[in-house]
């Protein structure tokens, strides 16, 4: 059954999944304290006060996808060489510390691209 709330989503995780998701939640709270968090497409999404999704996470068997806009992800390509990436996401494997500094700067970039350039969600 799909989670109906962020708390329900997180409560359904354990071990390395829970540890990484908790770490990403803490990072997001620091980086965008004004954002709200809601379940979108079955996964936690951080939403700008304007209503636009800033980024999302989704848990998988061996990693968490940290999804932003393709333009945000592309802006940090050189710093993400040790991670598998896709159109608008970074795969963060369980059991490996996430690149918190890079992720924080990616979140800040994403907020700026939305507020200054009007970039919406995909």
C-alpha positions as CSV (number, residue, x, y, z in Angstrom):
1,X,0.0,0.0,0.0
2,X,1.3,3.4,-0.9
3,X,2.2,5.9,1.8
4,X,-0.4,8.6,2.3
5,X,1.9,10.9,4.4
6,X,5.6,11.6,4.6
7,X,5.7,10.2,8.1
8,X,4.0,7.0,6.9
9,X,6.6,6.8,4.1
10,X,9.5,7.3,6.4
11,X,8.1,5.0,9.1
12,X,8.0,2.2,6.5
13,X,11.8,2.3,6.1
14,X,14.5,0.7,8.2
15,X,18.2,0.1,8.3
16,X,20.3,1.9,5.7
17,X,17.3,3.2,3.8
18,X,15.9,4.9,6.9
19,X,19.3,6.3,7.8
20,X,19.9,7.9,4.4
21,X,16.4,9.2,4.1
22,X,16.6,10.8,7.6
23,X,19.9,12.4,6.6
24,X,18.4,13.8,3.4
25,X,15.3,15.1,5.3
26,X,17.6,16.9,7.8
27,X,19.7,18.4,4.9
28,X,16.5,19.6,3.2
29,X,15.1,21.1,6.4
30,X,18.3,23.1,6.7
31,X,18.6,24.1,3.1
32,X,14.9,25.1,2.5
33,X,13.2,25.6,5.8
34,X,10.2,27.3,4.2
35,X,9.4,24.4,1.9
36,X,6.6,22.0,2.8
37,X,6.9,18.3,2.2
38,X,4.2,16.1,0.7
39,X,3.7,12.8,-1.0
40,X,3.7,13.2,-4.8
41,X,3.6,10.1,-7.1
42,X,4.1,8.0,-3.9
43,X,7.3,9.7,-2.8
44,X,8.3,12.7,-0.6
45,X,8.6,16.0,-2.5
46,X,9.7,19.4,-1.2
47,X,7.4,22.1,-2.3
48,X,8.3,25.8,-2.6
49,X,5.8,28.2,-0.9
50,X,4.6,29.1,-4.5
51,X,3.4,25.5,-4.9
52,X,6.2,24.3,-7.3
53,X,8.0,21.1,-6.5
54,X,11.7,21.8,-5.8
55,X,13.0,18.2,-5.5
56,X,11.9,14.7,-4.5
57,X,13.4,11.5,-3.2
58,X,12.4,7.9,-3.9
59,X,13.8,4.8,-2.2
60,X,14.8,1.7,-4.3
61,X,16.5,-1.6,-3.5
62,X,20.1,-0.3,-3.5
63,X,19.8,3.5,-3.6
64,X,17.8,6.6,-3.1
65,X,17.0,8.8,-6.1
66,X,17.5,12.4,-5.4
67,X,15.5,14.1,-8.2
68,X,15.6,17.7,-9.2
69,X,15.2,19.4,-12.5
70,X,17.6,18.3,-15.3
71,X,19.0,21.9,-15.5
72,X,20.0,21.7,-11.8
73,X,21.5,18.2,-12.1
74,X,23.5,19.3,-15.2
75,X,24.9,22.3,-13.4
76,X,26.7,20.0,-11.0
77,X,27.8,17.2,-13.4
78,X,31.5,17.8,-12.7
79,X,30.9,17.3,-9.0
80,X,28.8,14.1,-9.4
81,X,31.4,12.0,-11.3
82,X,31.4,9.4,-8.6
83,X,27.6,8.9,-8.7
84,X,25.2,7.5,-11.3
85,X,23.0,10.2,-12.7
86,X,20.1,10.4,-15.1
87,X,18.0,13.1,-16.7
88,X,17.2,14.9,-13.4
89,X,18.4,12.6,-10.6
90,X,21.4,11.4,-8.7
91,X,21.5,7.8,-7.3
92,X,22.7,7.8,-3.7
93,X,23.7,4.3,-2.7
94,X,22.9,3.0,0.8
95,X,25.8,2.6,3.1
96,X,27.8,5.5,1.5
97,X,27.7,9.0,2.9
98,X,25.8,11.3,0.6
99,X,27.7,14.3,-0.9
100,X,25.9,16.6,1.5
101,X,27.8,19.8,0.5
102,X,27.0,19.2,-3.2
103,X,23.3,18.3,-2.5
104,X,22.9,21.5,-0.3
105,X,24.3,23.6,-3.2
106,X,22.1,21.8,-5.7
107,X,19.0,22.6,-3.5
108,X,20.1,26.2,-3.3
109,X,20.6,26.3,-7.0
110,X,17.2,24.8,-7.6
111,X,15.5,27.4,-5.4
112,X,17.3,30.2,-7.2
113,X,16.4,28.8,-10.7
114,X,12.7,28.7,-9.6
115,X,12.6,32.1,-7.9
116,X,14.8,34.0,-10.3
117,X,14.3,32.2,-13.6
118,X,10.7,30.8,-13.1
119,X,11.8,27.2,-13.7
120,X,9.0,24.9,-12.8
121,X,9.0,21.2,-12.1
122,X,9.6,18.9,-15.1
